[in-house]
Amino acid sequence: MKIAAAVRDGDKQACFAIRRAVFIEEQRIPEAEEWDGDDATCTHFLAVAKGAPAGTARLIAAGDIAKIGRVAVMKAHRGSGLGRRIMRTVLDHARKAGFRSAQLDAQVTVLGFYENLGFRAHGPEFDDGSGILHRRMTLDLAADVDSRDRAVSGAG
């Protein structure tokens, strides 16, 4: 299993193919809602398992906030922990890049997944234009590191 920032065009195209399969084909999100101008400037992440693209996410820099989105795992890899590994990779990248917090708009059906990573939901549910209800979630990256360090050291 390898998860890394997608820097080559072929890797970015693999990210887009995963998003097409998961969001457009499975979830029936309109194509016009899936693709946006942020795809050209954000950092894409690609997970490869057994030599094949398995998952993706993207990170958009917004000042000191890392906006995470388009988190998708191919059906064959769901329930394997791959989504958590992708998110940990993206969050580690965000911390190293100096972001103070992370933000995402989670589909309400997967709020628990993000809560288990330390995210907190804020505000009401909303439709982001995809026809699927979402909630805004945030994570303080410095506090997340502090709590993980305490857990590892046995303190606190």
GUBA-255192 format. One record per residue (C-alpha): residue number from 1; residue in three letters; x, y, z. Coordinates in steps of 0.25 Angstrom, whole numbers, plus 5000, padded with zeros to 4 digits. Layout:
// GUBA-255192
[NUM; 'ALA'; [X; Y; Z]]
...
//
This chain:
// GUBA-255192
[1; 'MET'; [5000; 5000; 5000]]
[2; 'LYS'; [5005; 5014; 4996]]
[3; 'ILE'; [4999; 5027; 4999]]
[4; 'ALA'; [5006; 5040; 4994]]
[5; 'ALA'; [5003; 5053; 4987]]
[6; 'ALA'; [5000; 5051; 4973]]
[7; 'VAL'; [5011; 5059; 4965]]
[8; 'ARG'; [5011; 5053; 4952]]
[9; 'ASP'; [4999; 5055; 4942]]
[10; 'GLY'; [4997; 5040; 4941]]
[11; 'ASP'; [4995; 5040; 4957]]
[12; 'LYS'; [4985; 5051; 4956]]
[13; 'GLN'; [4977; 5045; 4945]]
[14; 'ALA'; [4976; 5032; 4954]]
[15; 'CYS'; [4971; 5041; 4965]]
[16; 'PHE'; [4960; 5047; 4955]]
[17; 'ALA'; [4957; 5033; 4951]]
[18; 'ILE'; [4954; 5029; 4965]]
[19; 'ARG'; [4945; 5041; 4967]]
[20; 'ARG'; [4938; 5038; 4955]]
[21; 'ALA'; [4935; 5024; 4959]]
[22; 'VAL'; [4931; 5027; 4973]]
[23; 'PHE'; [4924; 5041; 4972]]
[24; 'ILE'; [4918; 5041; 4958]]
[25; 'GLU'; [4915; 5027; 4955]]
[26; 'GLU'; [4912; 5021; 4969]]
[27; 'GLN'; [4906; 5033; 4976]]
[28; 'ARG'; [4900; 5040; 4964]]
[29; 'ILE'; [4906; 5053; 4967]]
[30; 'PRO'; [4905; 5062; 4954]]
[31; 'GLU'; [4918; 5063; 4947]]
[32; 'ALA'; [4917; 5079; 4947]]
[33; 'GLU'; [4917; 5078; 4962]]
[34; 'GLU'; [4929; 5069; 4963]]
[35; 'TRP'; [4940; 5076; 4955]]
[36; 'ASP'; [4944; 5090; 4959]]
[37; 'GLY'; [4955; 5100; 4957]]
[38; 'ASP'; [4962; 5095; 4970]]
[39; 'ASP'; [4966; 5082; 4963]]
[40; 'ALA'; [4977; 5090; 4956]]
[41; 'THR'; [4983; 5096; 4968]]
[42; 'CYS'; [4981; 5087; 4980]]
[43; 'THR'; [4989; 5075; 4985]]
[44; 'HIS'; [4983; 5062; 4981]]
[45; 'PHE'; [4987; 5049; 4988]]
[46; 'LEU'; [4986; 5035; 4982]]
[47; 'ALA'; [4986; 5022; 4989]]
[48; 'VAL'; [4991; 5010; 4982]]
[49; 'ALA'; [4988; 4996; 4986]]
[50; 'LYS'; [4993; 4983; 4979]]
[51; 'GLY'; [4998; 4992; 4968]]
[52; 'ALA'; [4984; 4999; 4965]]
[53; 'PRO'; [4978; 5012; 4969]]
[54; 'ALA'; [4970; 5010; 4981]]
[55; 'GLY'; [4966; 5023; 4988]]
[56; 'THR'; [4968; 5038; 4987]]
[57; 'ALA'; [4967; 5052; 4994]]
[58; 'ARG'; [4970; 5066; 4992]]
[59; 'LEU'; [4975; 5078; 5000]]
[60; 'ILE'; [4973; 5092; 4997]]
[61; 'ALA'; [4981; 5103; 5004]]
[62; 'ALA'; [4972; 5114; 5009]]
[63; 'GLY'; [4981; 5123; 5018]]
[64; 'ASP'; [4985; 5114; 5030]]
[65; 'ILE'; [4973; 5105; 5028]]
[66; 'ALA'; [4975; 5092; 5020]]
[67; 'LYS'; [4962; 5089; 5013]]
[68; 'ILE'; [4961; 5074; 5011]]
[69; 'GLY'; [4951; 5068; 5001]]
[70; 'ARG'; [4948; 5058; 4990]]
[71; 'VAL'; [4951; 5047; 4999]]
[72; 'ALA'; [4948; 5034; 4992]]
[73; 'VAL'; [4951; 5019; 4993]]
[74; 'MET'; [4948; 5009; 4982]]
[75; 'LYS'; [4937; 4999; 4987]]
[76; 'ALA'; [4947; 4987; 4987]]
[77; 'HIS'; [4955; 4994; 4998]]
[78; 'ARG'; [4944; 5000; 5007]]
[79; 'GLY'; [4945; 4995; 5021]]
[80; 'SER'; [4960; 4992; 5020]]
[81; 'GLY'; [4964; 5004; 5028]]
[82; 'LEU'; [4969; 5011; 5015]]
[83; 'GLY'; [4961; 5023; 5017]]
[84; 'ARG'; [4967; 5025; 5031]]
[85; 'ARG'; [4981; 5023; 5025]]
[86; 'ILE'; [4978; 5033; 5014]]
[87; 'MET'; [4973; 5044; 5024]]
[88; 'ARG'; [4985; 5042; 5033]]
[89; 'THR'; [4994; 5044; 5021]]
[90; 'VAL'; [4987; 5057; 5017]]
[91; 'LEU'; [4986; 5062; 5032]]
[92; 'ASP'; [5001; 5059; 5034]]
[93; 'HIS'; [5004; 5066; 5021]]
[94; 'ALA'; [4996; 5078; 5025]]
[95; 'ARG'; [5003; 5079; 5039]]
[96; 'LYS'; [5017; 5078; 5032]]
[97; 'ALA'; [5012; 5089; 5023]]
[98; 'GLY'; [5009; 5098; 5035]]
[99; 'PHE'; [4993; 5098; 5034]]
[100; 'ARG'; [4987; 5101; 5048]]
[101; 'SER'; [4974; 5094; 5045]]
[102; 'ALA'; [4967; 5085; 5035]]
[103; 'GLN'; [4953; 5087; 5030]]
[104; 'LEU'; [4944; 5078; 5022]]
[105; 'ASP'; [4929; 5077; 5017]]
[106; 'ALA'; [4925; 5062; 5021]]
[107; 'GLN'; [4914; 5054; 5015]]
[108; 'VAL'; [4905; 5052; 5028]]
[109; 'THR'; [4905; 5037; 5025]]
[110; 'VAL'; [4920; 5037; 5029]]
[111; 'LEU'; [4921; 5047; 5040]]
[112; 'GLY'; [4925; 5036; 5050]]
[113; 'PHE'; [4937; 5033; 5041]]
[114; 'TYR'; [4942; 5047; 5042]]
[115; 'GLU'; [4939; 5048; 5057]]
[116; 'ASN'; [4947; 5036; 5060]]
[117; 'LEU'; [4959; 5044; 5053]]
[118; 'GLY'; [4956; 5056; 5063]]
[119; 'PHE'; [4948; 5065; 5054]]
[120; 'ARG'; [4936; 5072; 5061]]
[121; 'ALA'; [4923; 5076; 5053]]
[122; 'HIS'; [4918; 5090; 5053]]
[123; 'GLY'; [4905; 5096; 5048]]
[124; 'PRO'; [4893; 5090; 5041]]
[125; 'GLU'; [4893; 5080; 5030]]
[126; 'PHE'; [4893; 5086; 5016]]
[127; 'ASP'; [4892; 5081; 5002]]
[128; 'ASP'; [4906; 5085; 4995]]
[129; 'GLY'; [4899; 5084; 4981]]
[130; 'SER'; [4901; 5069; 4980]]
[131; 'GLY'; [4887; 5066; 4985]]
[132; 'ILE'; [4894; 5059; 4997]]
[133; 'LEU'; [4893; 5065; 5011]]
[134; 'HIS'; [4907; 5070; 5017]]
[135; 'ARG'; [4912; 5076; 5030]]
[136; 'ARG'; [4924; 5085; 5032]]
[137; 'MET'; [4935; 5079; 5041]]
[138; 'THR'; [4948; 5084; 5047]]
[139; 'LEU'; [4960; 5079; 5053]]
[140; 'ASP'; [4970; 5087; 5061]]
[141; 'LEU'; [4983; 5081; 5056]]
[142; 'ALA'; [4992; 5086; 5067]]
[143; 'ALA'; [4982; 5080; 5078]]
[144; 'ASP'; [4981; 5067; 5070]]
[145; 'VAL'; [4997; 5065; 5070]]
[146; 'ASP'; [4997; 5069; 5085]]
[147; 'SER'; [4986; 5058; 5089]]
[148; 'ARG'; [4993; 5048; 5080]]
[149; 'ASP'; [5006; 5051; 5087]]
[150; 'ARG'; [5000; 5049; 5101]]
[151; 'ALA'; [4993; 5036; 5097]]
[152; 'VAL'; [5006; 5031; 5092]]
[153; 'SER'; [5014; 5035; 5104]]
[154; 'GLY'; [5004; 5031; 5114]]
[155; 'ALA'; [5002; 5045; 5119]]
[156; 'GLY'; [4989; 5053; 5121]]
//
